[in-house]
Amino acid sequence: MQTLKSNNESNSEAERRIERLSLHLNPILNLTWNHHPLEMENCSRGKKLIVDANSLTGYMRGKYRDIQEKVFDYFNANPQLQTPLEISKDNHRELCMNQLLGLVREAGIRPLHYVVHDPAKYFAILEAVGSVDMSLGIKMGVQYSLWGGSVINLGTQKHKDKYYDGMDNLDFPGCFAMTELHHGSNVQGLQTVATFDPITDEFIVDTPNDGAIKWWIGNAAVHGKFATVFARLKLPNYDAKGISDMGVHAFIVPIRDMKTHQTLPGIEIHDCGHKVGLNGVDNGALRFRSVRIPRDNLLNRFGDVSRDGQYTSTLPSVNKRFGATLGELVGGRVGLAYSSVSVLKVAATIAIRYSLIRQQFGPPNQPEVTILDYQSHQHKLMPMLASTYAFHFATTNLVEKYAQMKKSHDEELVADVHALSAGLKAYVTSYTAKSLSICREACGGHGYAAVNRFGSLRNDHDIFQTFEGDNTVLLQQYRTSRLLHSVAVRLQKHSKPLGQFGAWNRCLNHLLTLAESHIESVILAKFIEAVQSCPDPSAQAALKLVCDLYALDRIWNDIGTYRNVDYVAPNKAKAIHKLSEYLSFQVRNIAKELVDAFDLPDHVTRAPIAKQSGAYSQYTQYVGFE
C-alpha cells in the first residue's frame, strides 16, 4: 500500500508540473492535457512576427543601460587597455590591474559605492566589465564584492571608517581568504586558527598544517595588501584551563607592506600558477606563522571579544553565527549567476549571428541556404536562446530581491535570496558551461579559432560552476523545503540501516532532480511575469513566443519522467516534440532581432564571425589578407 501511495503521489506531482508548464504555452496552440490530445492547429498559418527592435532592446537593457555604455565606451576609447588574444599570464595580470585602475580612477566608476548603496547597479557594472574581460570582472568582484563586501557586511563602523576609502580608490587592494587546500565548500571545516592573546590584546593567526593553507585566493599572488581571513576563533578558557573554539570568524590581516609591497613577517605567499582560464587574476596560496593582528581586526558584527577575552554575541550559537556570516556574503553568488547569463548572451550572439550569414548546401540548382535554416541547427540554438532570455529575467529578479534584502534585512527575504541564489547559480552556470561547447560546435571549424572567442569564454567561465559553492552542493539547499513525500519515504527507509548521512547520500540524485525541477519552475514564473509586464505589444509578442519555447523545451527535456509515470502517452510525447520544433522555427525567424536586443556592439563581442557587417572580410583581414 505504501508503494502504491508513493507512486500515486509521484504521478500527481508529474501532473501538477506538466500542467503548470503547459498553461503558459500559447493558447492558440490548444495545448490541453486532461481531456483532449495535444493539437497543433493553426501552426501552419503562423507568420513571422514584426518586432520593434528598439522597444525590445530598451526592455532588456533596463535602467542601467547608461552606466554599462560608459564602461563599454571607456575601454573602446583606450585600446591599450583591451586584452589581446595572445598574452602571457604575468602580462595579463598587470593589464587586468591597470584595467581596474583605469575604470576607477580615470572613468570615475566607483563600484564599492554601489555595493553599499545600489547593488543592482553594481551588478550591471559587473556584467559590462565581464564582457570586456572575464578576468577583469572577477578581479573587480574580489576587490569590491568579496574583500570590500566582507569588511562592510561583517565589520562595524570602525572598520568602515578605517578601510572604506582605501578599498574604494584601490589604495587598499585586498583578498578574500576563505578556501583552504583541504576545505572548499565545507566552510565549517576550516582549520586556520586565530587565538586571542589577552596579554598583548592581539589575535595570533596560524596555519596549523599544510591542509589549512589558504588556496586559490584571488589578488593574493601579486597585488593584494590585505586579506579577510576566515579562521577559527579560539579563546583561553581560564576555568577549564584550556581553549574554547568559538567557530569560524573573519579577520583583517595585512599581508604586504604598504610602501615596499614586501610580504610581511610570518606570512608566506606563493603563486597558484597558470590556470585553465581567468589568468588575469593572480590566485595565490597563503600560510600564516604566528601572525599577530590587533583585536580590532576581528570583523565583529556578529561576535566580539573584549579586552579581557570575554566573547559576546547577539546570536546564541556557533551555527547561528556561522549562518549569519555566510548569509551576508551571498552577493558573490548572486553576481556569478548574473554574470554567467552575460557570458551566455555573448556566446549565443556570436553563434547565432554567424549562423545567419553562413550558407551551406541547398536545393538543386538554387542558392545555398543559411545554416540556421536547418532544423538541426535550430534545435541546437533556439532553445538555448530561449533559455538565455529566461535566465536574464530570473537573475534580474534575483538581483532586485538581493537589493531589497540589503535594505530591509527581512528574515524571510534573506532565506529566499539565500536559497534562490544557490539554485540559480548552480543551474545557470551548469547550463552555460554546456552551451558554450554547443555554440562552438555550431560554428564549425571557425568556432575553433581562438579569435572567435569560444575557447576563452569556455575556459574562463568553467570555474563559475565551482566559485561560491560547488553546484551539486548548492542544489542540495532545497532539500529540506522542496521534498516530495516519496523522497521522505525513501529517506526514512534508509535512515535506520545507513544513518542520516548515508540515507541522504543514497537519495542524492533524486534530491538534485527535485531541486532542478523547482528552479525551472521559478525561472519560468519570472519569465511569464516579464512577458506580462512588457509595455510594447510587438516586443511582448516576441517574448511570449520565446517563453512558450522555453516552457515546452523544459517539458521535452524531461519527457522521460512523464513517460515513466505513464502521464504522457506516446502520441502526446510525439506531439510535444513536433511543437517544440515548430516553435524553434518561429523563434529562428526573429533570431536576429532577439540577439540584437542584447545590444552587444562588435567591440564587445570581438569575434570576426559575429560582425554585424563584413564578417568574412574582417576575418580574412585578421589573418593577413588585404
Sequence and secondary structure as in RCSB ss.txt:
>XXXX:A:sequence
MQTLKSNNESNSEAERRIERLSLHLNPILNLTWNHHPLEMENCSRGKKLIVDANSLTGYMRGKYRDIQEKVFDYF
NANPQLQTPLEISKDNHRELCMNQLLGLVREAGIRPLHYVVHDPAKYFAILEAVGSVDMSLGIKMGVQYSLWGGS
VINLGTQKHKDKYYDGMDNLDFPGCFAMTELHHGSNVQGLQTVATFDPITDEFIVDTPNDGAIKWWIGNAAVHGK
FATVFARLKLPNYDAKGISDMGVHAFIVPIRDMKTHQTLPGIEIHDCGHKVGLNGVDNGALRFRSVRIPRDNLLN
RFGDVSRDGQYTSTLPSVNKRFGATLGELVGGRVGLAYSSVSVLKVAATIAIRYSLIRQQFGPPNQPEVTILDYQ
SHQHKLMPMLASTYAFHFATTNLVEKYAQMKKSHDEELVADVHALSAGLKAYVTSYTAKSLSICREACGGHGYAA
VNRFGSLRNDHDIFQTFEGDNTVLLQQYRTSRLLHSVAVRLQKHSKPLGQFGAWNRCLNHLLTLAESHIESVILA
KFIEAVQSCPDPSAQAALKLVCDLYALDRIWNDIGTYRNVDYVAPNKAKAIHKLSEYLSFQVRNIAKELVDAFDL
PDHVTRAPIAKQSGAYSQYTQYVGFE
>XXXX:A:secstr
 HHHHHHHHHHHHHHHHHHHHHTTS GGG    SSS    TTGGG       HHHHHHHHHGGGHHHHHHHHHHH
HT GGGS  SS  HHHHHHHHHHHHHIIIIIS   HHHHHHH HHHHHHHHHHHHHH HHHHHHHIIIIIIIIHH
HHHHS HHHHHHHHHHHHHTSS EEEE  BSS SS GGG   EEEEETTTTEEEEE  SGGGSEEEETTTTTT S
EEEEEEEEEEEETTTTEEEEEEEEEEEEE B TTT  B TTEEEEE    SS TTS  EEEEESSEEEEGGGB  
SS EE TTS EE SS SHHHHHHHHHHTTTHHHHHHHHHHHHHHHHHHHHHHHHHHH EE  STTS  EEGGGSH
HHHHHHHHHHHHHHHHHHHHHHHHHHHHHHHHH  HHHHHHHHHHHHHHHHHHHHHHHHHHHHHHHHTGGGGGSG
GG HHHHHHHHHGGGTTTS HHHHHGGGTTTS  HHHHHHHHHHHHHHHHHHHHHHTHHHHHHHHHHHHHHHHHH
HHHHHHHH  SHHHHHHHHHHHHHHHHHHHHHTHHHHHHTT S HHHHHHHHHHHHHHHHHHHHTHHHHHHTT  
 HHHH  GGG SS HHHHHHHHHT  
